[in-house]
Amino acid sequence: MPLVLNAHIVELPLRHAWTIARGTSTSKRNVLVELHSGKHTGRGEAAPNVRYGESAETVLEALRVLAPVVTGGDPRHFREVSEALQAAVPGHGAAKAAVDIALHDLAGKMLGVPLYRVWGVDPARMPLTSFSIGIDEPETLARKVREAEPYPVLKVKLGAGRVREVFGAVRSATSKVIRVDANEAWRPDEALEHIEWLATQGVELVEQPLPAADVEGARWLKARSPLPLVADEALVHASDVPRLAEGYHGINIKLQKAGGIREAMRTLDVARACGLKVMIGCMVETAVGIAAAAHLGPLADWLDLDGNLLLAEDPFQGHPVEQGRIRLLEGPGLGVEPR
């Protein structure tokens, strides 16, 4: 039976203004994809990020090229079709991710099993997910910490300035485990100074302290850092991993960067071969994109799958988070339905 692909842009207002080192946003424009085959519909999501030169419009443009690749394939042979997707057009990770996720969702529904069973993943091994807190004023940060009470691990965004003020406002409001994400904001010398101080404040790890292109700086910093360093923006493809092993202790895999589930799995395997720890993260996404990553969650050391929790309202019903841990349900495919 021929497959039909539909896509549309969705505007997603955020619960709070979201500020990181690169700027502030109050809403997110993502692209939702549906892949139809008879009575089954597979759903996927693209969460384009300007950091990688993507927008909702570039996603729709890329989908015109990608649609014939997937609609001409058999979703039960999703590995084969995923390989063809990656080769169809360079870049456009978010667009590829949307189609690849929809393909996997459809395959799971046709097989009648959850996606984690397709991959042979044990849901009982799911790590805790962190809950992210963007840069803000001290009183607002304290309120955000109170709102994050159900989550035992927090991730705090830091920028080029006000490092101790912003982090201190969060730490004074909680004794929880905290991870830090600098989003490329620091130079090597100041990064080491910040990290040495953060190590005294109960921080578990630091994500992307330096600009992605600063390979030498990362090597220098890794040799001196008292905390694990995790590459995020520096990682896009599996082929980046061996180089990153020289400057980082772990990597943050995001389906939207990798181009989907299949490429994320490939990246994870390379990371393990290189002796790196793995975080599975996300962009600001609905339960569709988050569920796709969550099905791989038990394979990771750390999770940061809170993108849908930052939305004012999620249009989809996904997997519940219980005391900071995502509980995968038994529904077929992604296990996600519209509200």
C-alpha positions in Angstrom: 0.0 0.0 0.0 1.5 3.4 -1.0 2.5 5.8 1.8 1.3 9.4 2.0 3.2 12.1 3.9 1.6 15.3 5.2 3.3 18.1 7.2 2.3 21.4 8.8 3.9 24.1 11.0 2.7 24.3 14.6 3.2 27.3 16.8 4.1 26.3 20.4 3.9 29.0 23.1 6.3 28.5 26.0 5.4 28.4 29.7 8.1 31.0 30.4 10.4 33.1 28.3 13.4 30.8 27.5 16.8 32.4 27.8 20.1 30.7 27.1 23.5 32.2 26.1 22.4 32.7 22.5 19.2 34.6 23.1 15.6 34.6 24.4 12.4 33.1 22.9 8.7 32.9 24.0 7.5 30.4 21.5 8.7 27.7 19.1 7.7 26.9 15.5 8.0 23.2 14.8 6.8 21.0 12.0 4.6 18.0 12.6 4.7 15.1 10.0 2.2 12.4 9.5 3.0 9.3 7.4 -0.2 7.4 6.4 -0.4 3.7 5.4 -4.0 2.3 5.3 -5.4 2.4 8.9 -2.0 3.3 10.4 -0.5 6.8 10.9 3.0 7.4 12.0 3.9 10.8 13.6 7.1 12.7 13.6 8.3 16.1 14.6 11.0 18.6 13.4 12.3 21.1 16.0 14.5 23.3 13.8 17.2 25.3 15.5 18.7 28.5 14.1 22.1 27.3 15.5 22.2 24.8 12.7 20.8 27.1 10.1 17.3 25.6 10.2 13.7 27.0 10.4 10.2 25.7 9.9 10.4 26.9 6.3 13.7 25.1 5.6 12.1 21.9 7.0 9.2 22.1 4.6 11.6 22.7 1.7 13.7 19.6 2.7 10.5 17.5 3.1 9.8 18.0 -0.6 13.0 16.0 -1.3 12.6 13.5 1.5 9.0 12.6 0.9 9.5 10.5 -2.2 12.3 8.6 -0.5 10.1 7.5 2.4 6.8 7.1 0.6 8.4 4.8 -1.9 9.8 2.5 0.8 8.4 -0.2 3.1 8.1 1.1 6.7 8.8 -2.4 8.1 12.3 -2.1 6.5 12.9 1.1 8.5 16.7 0.7 8.7 16.9 0.6 4.9 14.6 3.5 4.4 16.4 5.6 7.1 19.7 5.0 5.3 18.2 6.4 2.1 16.8 9.4 4.0 20.3 10.3 5.2 21.7 10.1 1.7 18.9 12.0 0.0 20.1 15.5 0.9 23.0 17.0 3.0 22.2 18.6 6.3 18.6 19.3 7.3 18.8 17.2 10.5 15.5 18.3 11.8 13.6 17.5 8.6 15.2 14.0 8.5 14.4 13.5 12.1 10.7 14.2 11.6 10.4 11.7 8.7 12.6 9.1 10.5 10.5 9.4 13.7 7.3 9.0 11.7 8.7 6.0 9.9 9.6 4.3 13.2 6.2 5.2 14.7 4.5 3.7 11.7 6.6 0.5 11.8 5.9 0.0 15.5 2.2 0.4 14.9 2.2 -2.0 12.0 4.0 -4.5 14.2 1.8 -3.8 17.1 4.6 -3.2 19.6 6.2 -0.2 21.4 9.3 1.2 19.7 11.5 0.2 22.6 10.6 -3.4 22.0 11.6 -3.0 18.3 15.1 -1.9 19.5 15.4 -4.5 22.3 15.6 -1.8 25.0 14.8 -2.4 28.7 12.5 0.3 30.0 13.4 -0.5 33.6 16.8 1.0 33.0 15.5 4.5 32.3 17.7 7.2 34.0 16.3 10.3 35.6 15.7 13.2 33.3 16.8 16.7 34.2 14.5 19.7 34.2 16.0 22.8 32.5 16.0 26.3 34.0 16.9 29.2 31.7 18.8 32.3 32.5 16.7 34.8 34.5 16.6 37.2 37.4 17.2 35.7 40.9 13.6 35.9 42.1 12.3 34.3 38.9 14.9 31.6 39.2 13.8 30.8 42.7 10.2 30.5 41.5 11.2 28.2 38.6 13.0 26.0 41.1 9.9 25.7 43.2 7.9 24.8 40.0 10.4 22.1 39.3 9.8 20.4 42.7 8.8 17.0 41.1 12.2 16.7 39.4 15.2 15.5 41.4 17.8 16.7 38.8 18.0 20.2 37.4 19.9 21.6 34.5 20.8 25.3 34.7 21.6 27.4 31.7 24.5 29.9 32.1 25.9 32.5 29.8 29.0 34.7 29.5 28.2 36.9 32.5 26.5 36.7 35.9 27.6 33.1 36.3 27.8 33.1 40.1 24.7 35.2 40.4 22.5 33.0 38.2 23.8 29.7 39.5 23.8 31.0 43.1 20.1 31.9 42.9 19.3 28.4 41.9 21.6 26.7 44.4 20.3 28.8 47.3 16.8 27.6 46.5 17.6 23.8 46.3 20.0 21.1 47.3 19.3 18.9 44.3 21.8 17.6 41.8 22.5 20.3 39.2 23.9 20.0 35.7 25.2 23.2 34.0 24.9 24.1 30.3 27.0 27.0 29.0 25.9 26.8 25.4 29.4 27.7 24.0 29.6 30.9 26.1 33.1 30.7 27.7 36.7 30.9 26.8 39.1 28.1 28.0 40.7 30.1 30.8 37.4 31.5 32.2 35.7 28.1 31.7 38.3 26.5 34.0 37.7 29.2 36.6 33.9 28.8 36.4 34.1 25.0 36.5 36.5 24.9 39.5 34.0 27.0 41.4 31.0 25.0 40.2 32.7 21.8 41.4 32.4 23.2 44.9 28.7 23.8 44.4 27.4 20.2 43.9 27.4 20.3 40.1 27.4 16.9 38.3 28.7 17.9 34.9 29.1 20.9 32.5 27.7 20.8 29.0 29.4 22.6 26.1 31.5 25.2 28.0 33.4 26.3 24.9 32.5 27.2 21.3 32.0 24.0 19.2 34.9 24.8 16.9 37.5 25.2 19.7 39.0 21.8 19.5 42.4 22.7 21.1 40.7 24.6 23.9 38.5 21.5 24.7 41.6 19.3 24.9 43.3 21.8 27.2 40.2 22.1 29.4 39.5 18.3 29.6 43.0 17.8 31.0 42.3 20.2 33.8 38.6 20.1 34.5 37.4 18.7 37.9 34.0 18.0 36.4 32.9 15.8 33.4 32.5 17.8 30.1 29.8 16.9 27.7 29.7 18.0 24.1 26.4 19.2 22.6 26.8 21.8 19.8 30.1 20.3 18.9 28.3 17.0 18.0 26.2 16.6 15.0 27.1 13.3 13.3 28.5 10.0 14.4 31.7 10.8 12.5 32.3 13.7 15.0 32.6 11.4 18.0 36.2 10.1 17.7 37.5 13.7 17.6 35.3 14.8 20.5 36.7 12.0 22.7 39.9 14.0 22.9 38.2 17.0 24.5 35.1 15.7 26.3 34.1 13.0 28.7 30.6 12.5 27.1 28.3 13.6 24.3 24.7 14.9 24.1 22.8 13.1 21.3 19.7 14.8 20.1 17.6 13.2 17.4 17.0 16.6 15.8 20.7 17.1 15.2 21.4 13.5 14.3 18.6 13.3 11.7 16.5 10.7 13.6 16.4 7.6 15.6 18.6 5.4 13.4 21.4 8.0 13.2 21.1 8.6 17.0 21.7 4.9 17.6 24.7 4.9 15.3 26.2 7.8 17.2 25.5 6.1 20.5 27.4 3.0 19.4 30.4 5.0 18.2 30.5 6.9 21.5 30.6 3.7 23.5 33.4 2.4 21.3 35.3 5.5 22.1 34.8 5.2 25.8 32.4 8.2 26.1 29.4 8.6 28.3 26.1 9.5 26.7 23.4 12.0 27.3 20.2 11.9 25.3 18.8 15.4 25.0 16.2 17.3 23.1 15.1 20.7 21.7 11.9 22.3 22.7 9.5 19.6 21.3 6.1 18.2 21.8 5.5 14.7 23.3 6.1 13.3 19.8 9.7 14.2 19.6 10.3 13.6 23.3 8.8 10.1 23.1 11.1 9.2 20.2 14.1 10.0 22.3 12.7 8.4 25.4 12.4 5.0 23.7 16.2 5.1 23.5 16.6 6.6 27.0 17.5 3.4 28.8 20.7 3.2 26.7 22.0 6.5 28.1 23.9 7.5 31.2 22.1 10.8 31.5 18.8 12.2 30.1 17.6 15.7 29.4 14.2 15.1 27.9 12.1 17.9 29.2 11.4 19.9 26.0 7.6 19.3 26.2 7.5 20.3 29.8 8.6 23.8 28.8 5.5 24.3 26.7 2.4 26.2 27.8 0.4 23.4 26.4 1.4 20.1 24.7 -0.9 19.1 21.9 -0.1 15.5 22.4 -0.4 13.0 25.3 2.9 11.2 25.8 4.6 9.1 28.4 4.3 10.3 32.0 7.2 11.5 34.1 7.1 10.1 37.6 9.5 11.5 40.2 11.7 12.6 37.4 11.7 9.3 35.5 9.9 8.8 32.2 7.7 5.7 32.3 7.3 4.2 28.9 3.8 3.0 28.2 2.8 -0.1 26.1 1.1 1.7 23.2 2.5 0.7 19.8 5.1 2.8 18.0 5.8 6.0 19.9 2.8 5.5 22.2 1.7 9.1 21.6 -1.7 10.4 20.6 -3.3 13.9 20.1 -5.0 15.3 23.2 
